[in-house]
Amino acid sequence: MTVALTGVTSLACTPEEPSPFTMTKGDGTDGDGDGDPGDGDGDGNPNCGDGVVQVGEECDLGSQNGESSQCTPTCHIASCGDGFVYEGFEECDDANGTNTDDCLTGCKLASCGDGFVQEGVEVCDDGNQDDSDGCNAMCLPGSCSDGIVQEGEQCDDGNTDTSDGCPACQLAFCGDGYVQNGVEACDDGNMSSADGCTAMCEHAQCGDGLLWEGMEECDDGNDVNGDTCTLACTTAFCGDGVKQVGVEECDDGNDVEDDFCTNDCISLLYFVEGPQTNVDEGDLGGWEECWSGLYGTTYPSLSGTILGQQCTGSKLLVGCRPVNSATFTLLAMGDREDVLFDTGTGNVTHDANGVSWYYNGSHSMGFADLGTGVQRNSCDTANASPTLRMCWHTGGDQITSGYRCGSTFLNGNNQWERVIMHAD
C-alpha cells in the first residue's frame, strides 16, 4: 500500500545553531521500560502526534492521526490487521486472522456467500448462491420441504404433507408407506397382498381373490356360495349351513341327525301329506328348485321346456310366496304322475298324498285340500278352506297370468312368485 503523507513537519538544525532538543535513544535494554518508543515492546510513544516523524514512526500527521485515517494513533501507516478501521478502505479490522468471526482476513465484513462459516450466525457457507447444492443462499443446509429439490430428493413441494404426490420429498407410489389422498385406500409400506392392505393399496376384503393371512381361511374371488370357499371366506364343511354343490346333498347347519338332512349332509327327502302353509325353504330337504315365475307374467312351453327339460324329477313340489321371501305361503307335493294328472277342464280332481290335484295345459293347474272340491272357472274360485288352495291359469301350453295363492288373489301382481321344485 502506497500512502501519501501530507502535512508532515520536520525540525532541522544548522551546524551553526545547535539543536535545543535532546534525542533520547533509550537505556539500551530490551522490553518495556527500555525507553525506546515504537519498537513494539509496549512502550508508549510520547512524540506520536507532534506532526514530526520520529525514529520508530512510519508517519505523523499530528491532529490528523486517527483510528480511521491513513496514519493511526500509533503513528503507523494504516494497514489491514492493525486493529484500526481505515475509512474508505476497510470494512472492519479485528487485528486477527480468523475467518469464522464477523471480520475476515482482508478486513471485509463476514457475509453469507463469502465462503467462510461465521460461528453462531451461519450453519454453512459454500461461497455461492446455488440453493440446490446443500447450502442455500441463506447459508442454511437444504432440507426436505424447503421447496428446493436437493441432492437425494425426487421432489420438494415446500410442505410436510405426506398425503400428496410428494411425501418426504420422494414421488408418491404404492408401497411407500404414505396414503396418497384420492389415489390409495391404504399403504402399509410393503408389497404383500397377504395382510390388511394389498399390493394395489386397497383394503383387503373377502372376495378379492387374495388370501388375508390370519383373517381368511380361503378367498376364491367369486360370489358363489356352493363351492369349497364360502362367501364368508371360510372353507366349506358339512354343517356350515351352505350346500356344497357336487359334494353335499344338503346342509342344514345343525347337528340334528333325524331331520331331513343328516349330520353327514345326506338328504332325507322332506315329503309330507296334504297342503302345507308357512314352510321355510331351509326345511325342504332333498328338493331342488327347477323353475320360478311371477304371477303377473306369462311363461311359454309348459310341457316342452318347464316340465320337459327343467323340472324332470320323479317327484314335484308346487308352491307360492312373496318375491324374495324364504318362506312359502303355501305348497304341496306328490309323485310326478299325480301332480300332472290331466283332469281336463271340469271340476274333477285327482286325489293323492292328501291333496286334490288338477291339471290341464289349456285351462288351469293347482290343488286344494283333500275332499273340499274345486270350482274351476277357469281357475278354482271355491272358498272352502281358502288358505289351502292354489291355482295358476294355463292356456296354449303356457303358464299365464294369475290367479291365487291361498286366500290371496293375484291377477297381474308381480310381487308374488310361483315355484316348482323336483326330487327323485
QUIRAJO-V924998 format. One record per residue. N is the residue number from 1. RES is the residue in one letter. OMEGA is omega in whole degrees, -180 to 180 (* if undefined). D_LAST is the distance of its C-alpha to the last C-alpha in Angstrom with 2 decimals. Layout:
n	res	omega	d_last
N	RES	OMEGA	D_LAST
N	RES	OMEGA	D_LAST
This chain:
n	res	omega	d_last
1	M	178	123.46
2	T	-177	126.78
3	V	176	128.24
4	A	180	131.35
5	L	-179	133.38
6	T	177	135.68
7	G	179	138.29
8	V	-178	139.05
9	T	177	142.58
10	S	178	144.62
11	L	-180	147.91
12	A	179	150.66
13	C	176	154.07
14	T	-180	157.05
15	P	-178	159.22
16	E	-176	161.99
17	E	180	159.93
18	P	-179	158.14
19	S	177	154.70
20	P	-177	154.69
21	F	177	151.18
22	T	179	150.49
23	M	-180	147.36
24	T	-176	145.76
25	K	-179	143.71
26	G	-175	142.37
27	D	177	143.16
28	G	179	141.98
29	T	178	138.96
30	D	175	135.26
31	G	179	132.75
32	D	178	132.90
33	G	179	136.44
34	D	177	137.96
35	G	180	139.27
36	D	178	137.80
37	P	172	135.80
38	G	179	133.00
39	D	174	132.44
40	G	-179	128.95
41	D	175	129.73
42	G	178	129.31
43	D	177	132.91
44	G	180	133.18
45	N	-176	135.23
46	P	-178	137.81
47	N	-178	139.01
48	C	-179	135.63
49	G	180	135.88
50	D	178	139.62
51	G	-179	139.11
52	V	178	140.64
53	V	-180	138.59
54	Q	176	139.72
55	V	-179	139.05
56	G	177	135.37
57	E	175	134.35
58	E	-179	132.53
59	C	173	133.34
60	D	-179	134.98
61	L	178	134.70
62	G	-178	136.19
63	S	180	134.55
64	Q	172	132.00
65	N	179	130.50
66	G	-178	127.03
67	E	-179	123.49
68	S	-178	122.28
69	S	-177	125.30
70	Q	175	126.22
71	C	-171	128.52
72	T	177	126.89
73	P	178	128.55
74	T	179	129.31
75	C	171	131.20
76	H	178	128.66
77	I	-178	127.29
78	A	178	123.79
79	S	180	121.01
80	C	180	117.27
81	G	-180	116.87
82	D	179	120.06
83	G	178	118.26
84	F	-179	119.78
85	V	179	117.88
86	Y	-173	120.03
87	E	179	119.37
88	G	-178	118.20
89	F	-180	117.49
90	E	174	115.19
91	E	-178	112.15
92	C	175	112.47
93	D	-178	114.27
94	D	173	113.13
95	A	174	115.37
96	N	-178	112.52
97	G	-179	110.46
98	T	-180	107.09
99	N	180	104.48
100	T	174	101.93
101	D	-173	104.01
102	D	178	104.84
103	C	-175	107.69
104	L	168	107.17
105	T	-170	109.68
106	G	176	111.47
107	C	174	111.89
108	K	177	108.87
109	L	178	106.69
110	A	179	103.25
111	S	177	100.45
112	C	-180	96.77
113	G	-179	96.73
114	D	178	99.94
115	G	179	98.07
116	F	-180	99.06
117	V	-179	96.84
118	Q	-176	98.82
119	E	178	98.11
120	G	-177	96.62
121	V	-177	96.20
122	E	175	94.01
123	V	179	90.95
124	C	175	91.45
125	D	-177	93.80
126	D	173	93.23
127	G	176	96.04
128	N	-177	93.92
129	Q	-180	92.04
130	D	-177	88.74
131	D	-172	85.99
132	S	-177	83.33
133	D	178	85.03
134	G	175	84.35
135	C	-172	87.47
136	N	-175	87.67
137	A	175	90.70
138	M	-180	90.86
139	C	174	91.26
140	L	179	87.91
141	P	178	85.29
142	G	-179	82.37
143	S	177	79.22
144	C	180	75.66
145	S	176	75.49
146	D	177	79.10
147	G	-179	77.95
148	I	-179	79.42
149	V	179	77.40
150	Q	176	78.94
151	E	-178	78.49
152	G	177	75.06
153	E	174	73.59
154	Q	-179	71.23
155	C	175	71.89
156	D	-176	73.74
157	D	173	73.07
158	G	177	75.56
159	N	-180	73.13
160	T	179	71.21
161	D	-179	67.91
162	T	-179	65.21
163	S	177	62.48
164	D	-175	64.05
165	G	-178	64.29
166	C	178	67.07
167	P	176	66.32
168	A	176	68.95
169	C	172	70.69
170	Q	179	67.89
171	L	-176	65.62
172	A	175	62.32
173	F	178	59.22
174	C	-179	55.79
175	G	-180	56.40
176	D	178	59.96
177	G	178	59.11
178	Y	180	60.09
179	V	-180	57.65
180	Q	-176	58.80
181	N	177	58.40
182	G	-178	56.25
183	V	-177	55.17
184	E	174	53.49
185	A	180	51.23
186	C	176	52.37
187	D	-177	54.51
188	D	174	54.72
189	G	175	57.09
190	N	-178	54.77
191	M	178	52.34
192	S	176	49.53
193	S	-178	46.11
194	A	178	44.89
195	D	-174	46.72
196	G	178	46.70
197	C	-174	48.41
198	T	178	47.09
199	A	175	49.32
200	M	-179	49.03
201	C	173	50.57
202	E	178	47.49
203	H	177	46.12
204	A	178	43.25
205	Q	178	39.96
206	C	180	36.33
207	G	180	34.74
208	D	178	37.92
209	G	-180	36.76
210	L	-176	39.62
211	L	179	39.24
212	W	-174	41.51
213	E	179	42.68
214	G	-178	42.54
215	M	-178	40.55
216	E	173	37.30
217	E	-180	35.09
218	C	175	33.80
219	D	-177	34.08
220	D	172	32.15
221	G	177	33.62
222	N	-179	30.48
223	D	178	28.66
224	V	-177	25.17
225	N	-177	23.93
226	G	177	20.96
227	D	-173	23.09
228	T	179	25.36
229	C	-175	27.95
230	T	178	27.20
231	L	176	29.07
232	A	-179	31.42
233	C	171	32.37
234	T	179	31.10
235	T	-177	29.24
236	A	176	25.54
237	F	179	24.58
238	C	-179	22.00
239	G	180	23.10
240	D	177	24.62
241	G	179	22.24
242	V	-179	21.05
243	K	180	17.73
244	Q	-174	18.92
245	V	178	16.95
246	G	-178	16.09
247	V	-178	17.44
248	E	173	15.74
249	E	-180	12.23
250	C	175	14.19
251	D	-177	17.88
252	D	173	19.35
253	G	178	22.87
254	N	-180	23.89
255	D	177	24.70
256	V	-173	23.15
257	E	-172	21.23
258	D	172	19.85
259	D	-174	18.19
260	F	175	14.59
261	C	-176	15.42
262	T	178	17.54
263	N	174	20.76
264	D	-180	19.34
265	C	173	16.90
266	I	-173	13.90
267	S	168	11.29
268	L	-170	11.19
269	L	174	8.88
270	Y	-177	11.53
271	F	-176	11.28
272	V	-179	14.79
273	E	172	16.83
274	G	176	19.06
275	P	-178	19.81
276	Q	179	20.07
277	T	175	22.82
278	N	-179	23.66
279	V	177	20.39
280	D	-179	20.60
281	E	-179	17.97
282	G	180	18.18
283	D	-174	16.98
284	L	-180	13.51
285	G	177	11.97
286	G	-179	8.42
287	W	178	8.63
288	E	178	9.96
289	E	-180	12.71
290	C	177	12.78
291	W	170	16.03
292	S	179	19.04
293	G	-177	22.48
294	L	-178	25.76
295	Y	-177	27.02
296	G	-175	30.26
297	T	178	28.91
298	T	-179	27.88
299	Y	-175	24.93
300	P	174	25.07
301	S	180	22.79
302	L	-177	20.28
303	S	-174	18.87
304	G	-175	19.78
305	T	-174	18.78
306	I	-178	16.85
307	L	-177	14.45
308	G	-177	15.18
309	Q	-175	14.93
310	Q	-176	13.62
311	C	-172	10.88
312	T	-177	8.99
313	G	-180	5.31
314	S	176	4.98
315	K	-179	5.83
316	L	174	8.84
317	L	176	11.43
318	V	-178	14.96
319	G	-179	17.86
320	C	-178	21.28
321	R	173	23.57
322	P	178	26.73
323	V	178	26.52
324	N	178	26.17
325	S	176	25.30
326	A	-178	22.76
327	T	177	22.71
328	F	175	21.07
329	T	-177	23.81
330	L	175	21.51
331	L	173	17.84
332	A	-176	15.86
333	M	179	12.30
334	G	175	11.09
335	D	-175	9.30
336	R	-176	9.71
337	E	178	12.78
338	D	-178	14.34
339	V	-175	14.22
340	L	178	15.61
341	F	-176	17.95
342	D	-179	21.23
343	T	-178	23.85
344	G	-175	26.61
345	T	-178	29.00
346	G	-177	30.38
347	N	179	29.69
348	V	177	27.50
349	T	174	24.14
350	H	-173	21.13
351	D	179	20.61
352	A	179	17.37
353	N	177	16.08
354	G	-176	19.50
355	V	172	19.39
356	S	-176	21.58
357	W	168	19.70
358	Y	-178	21.60
359	Y	169	20.90
360	N	-175	23.30
361	G	180	23.47
362	S	-178	27.21
363	H	178	27.71
364	S	175	25.21
365	M	180	21.75
366	G	-179	20.96
367	F	174	21.11
368	A	179	23.68
369	D	-175	24.10
370	L	174	24.01
371	G	-177	27.46
372	T	178	29.10
373	G	-180	29.14
374	V	175	29.05
375	Q	-173	31.80
376	R	-178	30.43
377	N	-20	33.10
378	S	174	31.12
379	C	-178	28.95
380	D	-180	29.09
381	T	-177	32.29
382	A	-175	32.45
383	N	178	33.57
384	A	-177	32.50
385	S	-172	30.20
386	P	-177	30.10
387	T	-179	28.08
388	L	180	25.06
389	R	175	25.16
390	M	179	23.47
391	C	174	24.35
392	W	174	24.21
393	H	172	26.75
394	T	179	25.75
395	G	179	28.18
396	G	-178	28.46
397	D	176	24.73
398	Q	166	24.91
399	I	-176	23.94
400	T	-174	27.51
401	S	174	29.32
402	G	17	28.90
403	Y	-179	28.69
404	R	172	27.83
405	C	-172	25.84
406	G	-179	26.93
407	S	180	30.72
408	T	179	31.05
409	F	-164	31.84
410	L	178	31.12
411	N	177	32.70
412	G	-175	33.36
413	N	179	32.21
414	N	175	30.51
415	Q	178	30.48
416	W	-179	27.21
417	E	176	23.81
418	R	-175	20.86
419	V	171	17.32
420	I	173	13.90
421	M	177	10.74
422	H	179	7.13
423	A	178	3.81
424	D	*	0.00
